Amino acid sequence: MSRQVQGYFYLSLAMLTVGSTVIASKLIASGLPPFAATALRFALAFPVLLVAMRVIGVRLPKLSREDCLILIVQAGAGSVGYTTLLISGLSLTSAADAGVIIGTLPVVSAAISIILLGERPKPALLVAVALATAGVFSIAFSPDASGGSFSGNALIFCAVICEGLFILLNKRLKTEIPPLAQSTLMAGIGFIVAVIPAAFEAPLAQGISASAAVAVVYYALVPTVGGFLLWYAGAERVSGTEAALFTALAPVSAVMLAFLVLGEPVWLNQIVGIGCVLAAVLGLAVAGSRIGVKLVSGR
């Protein structure tokens, strides 16, 4: 197997884990409060990432106060904000709808850069934004058939915005931080940020379900740690444009897993939505836009 084919294989598996976070979050939503689940996720992932840093030999660079503040805000938005909003949204909407909306992350990230950083949009980006918007609208305003809800879909989209803000803040860091070190920091800081509001959450009357507990462990170890390692193992073997193309697999895998694991039906509006989102992401990648998925954050 060539190095390039190995890269494709690793990237495909990484995007499969990204899609599976939607399924895990759906299961968590039925048995755990969002902040408690998020704190538990990072409590499990943090020591594993620390060990990975030690084994690989990655060290944390000296950071300025400004960079430390940015990292705290990143953890609050990209790690805690993303995860808690995803879990909260999935308590109200279907996993398939959520998968389509999450697939808009590359386009949303680019749009945020235009709005907040004043970057000049390219024609390809404007077309991608229009396609992604059409994809979201196709499910946002026809929720009854797919088992979703407008409020649930809105929470999922807010989660995507939080992740987009993470990517924007990453551009503000003055010190280059190795991806593994940054992922470890996000887990550690994310735990501290999440555990405070978790202490004020009302406990579930029926207790923690077994499926929710297993889903949290899975989310902590497979997408958070395994997905990170798979993405960067694949990305170092292919070009940036090739890696960006694989981000389109995330919403596809989410919808497929919703059907296979949760037994959710796939409706025409979801197929239309995912088609629009795929066209948007693939168009951006072919045009050479910088749309790589940030597996160092809340995903």
N, C-alpha and C positions, 0 to 999 in steps of 0.2 A: 504494500500500500504506500503510495507516494505521500510526501509531506503535505502536499496541498489537499489530497483526499482525506488525510487524517484531520486536517483543519476543518474541512467541511463536516466531518463526522462529529467532532467535538462541538462545533458551533450549533449543529442541529440538536444535539443532546442538551446544550445549554439553553436553547430556546424552548425546548420541551419542558425543562424545569421551570422556566419563567411562566409558561402557560399553566403549569400545574399549580402555581401559587394561587390561582383563581379557585381551583377545586379545593385546595387546602383551606383557603379563607372561607369558602362556603361552609365547609364542615365545622370550622372553628366558630363561625357566627352562630351556629345552633347550640353551642355548648360552653362558650367562654365570653366574658366581656372583652371588648376590643383592646383596651389598654393593658389588662392583665395578660392577655394572649401575646401582645407585642413584647411586653417586658419578659415574659417567659421565653419567647423566641430568641431574643438577644442574649438572655442569660445562658441559654444552651449553646448559641453560636459563638459567643465571645471567646471562651477558653479554647475551642477548637481552632479558631482563627489565630489565636496567640501561638498555639503549637505549630500551626502551619508556617507562621512567620519565622519561628525558631528553626524549623527543619529546613526551610528554603533559604534562610539567612537574610531575611529582609529586616531592615532597621528603620525606625522612625526618625526622620530628620528633625532638626531643631526648628521649632515653629514660632512665629511672631505672635503677639497678642491678637493682632487683626486676623491672622489665619486661624487661631484658636476659636475666636468668636464666630468666624464663618463656618467652621466645622460644627460648632454647637447648633447654629441655625440650620445647617444642612441636615444634621441628625434629627432635629425637630421636624423639619419638613419632609425630607426624602426618606427617612427611616420610619419615624414614629407617625408622622402625618399620613404618609402613603399607606402604611400597614393598617392603621386604625380606621381610616376612611374606607379602605378596601373591604375590611371585615364588616364594618357598619353598613356599607352599601349592599354587600352580598346577603345581609339579613333581610333585605327588601326586594332584591332583584335576582334575576337568573344568572348563573355562571356564564352561559353563552353570551348574553348581552354584555356582561362585564368584560369578557374576553375581547369582544369587538372594540369596546371603548378603550381598553388598555393598549390595544394595537396602535392607537393614535399618538402614543408617546413621542416618537421621533418628530412628527409634524408639530405637535404642541410645543415641544422643546424649541424647535426652530422659530415658531411664531412668537414665543416668549422673548427670544433673543432680539427679534425685530422690534417688539413693543417696548421692552425695557432697556435694551442696549442701543437701539436706533440703527441696527444693522440693515443694510439695504437689501430688500427681498429680490431674489431672482425669479424670473417667470415660472421656472419649474416648481419653486416653493409655493407660489401663489396657487398654481394648479393643484399641488399636493394638499394645501390647506382646504381648498374647495372640495376635493374628493373626500378627505377625511371628515369634513363637516357633514357632507352628504351621508357618509357612512354612519355617523353618530345619530343624525336626524332620523335615519331609516329605522332605528330601534327606539330612540328616545320618545318618539311621538306615536308609537304603536305598541305599547308595552303589554297590553292585556293578552294578546295572542301568545306571547313568548314567556309569560309568567313573570315578567319584570314589573317595574314601577318607575315612574318618572323621577321620584325622589331618590330611589336607590341608584338609578343610572346617573343622577346628578352627583351623588356622593362618590361614585366611581370616577367620574370625570374630574372631580376635585382632587382625588388621589393622584390622577395623572398630572394635574397642574402642580401638585406638590413635588412630584418626581421631576417635572420640568424645571422647577425652581432650583432643585438640587443641582441639576446640570448647569444652570446659569451661574449659581454660586461657585461652582467648581472652576469656572473661568476666572473668578476673582481671587483665587488663591495665588499668593506670591511665591510660595515654596512648592516645588514639585514633590508630591507625596506618592510613593509606590502604591499601586492599586490595592495590593494585599494589606498594606499598612492602613490605608484609608478605610478599607472595608472593616478592618478590625476596630478602628476608632469609631466608625459609625455604629457598630454593634455595642461597644462599651458605652459610648455617650447615649445612644438610643435607649439602652436599658435604664440609665439614670433618669432620662427625660420621661420615659413611659411609666416607671415604677411609682412616681409621685402621684399622678392622677389615678393610677390603678388602685392605690390605697383607698380612694374615695368612691370607687365603683361599687354599686350594689351587688352583692353576691347572688348567683343564680339560685333560685328556690329549689330547683331540681338537681342541683349539684353539677359537677363537670362531667360531661359525657365522655365515654371512652374514645369515640371517634374524633372528638375535638382535641383531646389530649394527644392522640397519635398524630393528628394533623399538625399540631404545633411542633412536635418533635421533628416531623418530616420537613416542615417549612424551615426550621432552624438549621437542619443538617444538609438537606438535599439542595433546595434552591439557593439558600443563603451561602453555604460553603461550597457544595459541589458545583452549583451553577456558576459561581465565580471562577473556580478553578478550570472548569470546562471552557468557559468563554475565553479566558486569556490564553489557555493552551491552544485553542483554535485560532484566535486572532493573531498570534505570533507566527502562524504558519501560512497565512493568506494576506492579501492586500486589505487596506481599510475599506475600500468599496465593496469587495467581496464579503467581508464580515458584516457590513451594513445591510447587505441584501438579506442576510439570515434573520434580521430582526422581524421580517415579515412572517416568520414561522410562529412567533409567539401567539398572536391572536388565533391563528389556525389551530394550533395545538390546544389552546384553551377551549375553543368551541368543540373540537373533537373529543377531548377528555370530559367535557360536560355531558356529552352524549353517551360516551362509553362508561364512565365511572358513576355519574349521577343519574343517568337515564333521562336527561332533559331532551325534549324534542328539538330539532333544528328547524326553524321556520324560514319562510322565504325572505322576510325582512332582514333576518340575521345573515342569510347568504348574500343578500344585496349589500348589507353593511360591511361585511368582511371583504367583499370584492372591492368596494370603494377604498377601504383602508389599505388593502394589499396594493392596489394600484398607486395609492399615494406614497406608501413607503418604498415600493420598488422604483417609482419614478424619481424620488429623491436620491436613492442610492445610485441609480444609473447616471443621474445628473452630477454625481460627485459631491453631494452635500454631506456635511459631517453629522451623521445621525446615529452613531453607535449607541447601543443600549448600555446604560450605566449599571452594571451589576455590582458596583461597589456601594450601592445605596440600599433603598428600601426593598428592592426586589428580593 
